Amino acid sequence: MSEFSAPVIENLSLLCPKCGQDNRCAVAQGGHIEDCWCARVTMSARVLDNIAHSGQCVCAACATLTE
């Protein structure tokens, strides 16, 4: 029987808390907010509130969902 080993995620701030995909956050990767995709889009107050509470940025796809 072979043993399955899941990849280890070292920095959860790089993952979208809604879908688990790469959020492509420039800040979490050590960059500046001006370089991040999120500085060029409009997000709903609900999405921004979720980011503030979780401490993790959502991905571009989840940022545009209206729930």
Order of alpha helices (4+ residues) and beta strands (2+ residues): alpha-alpha
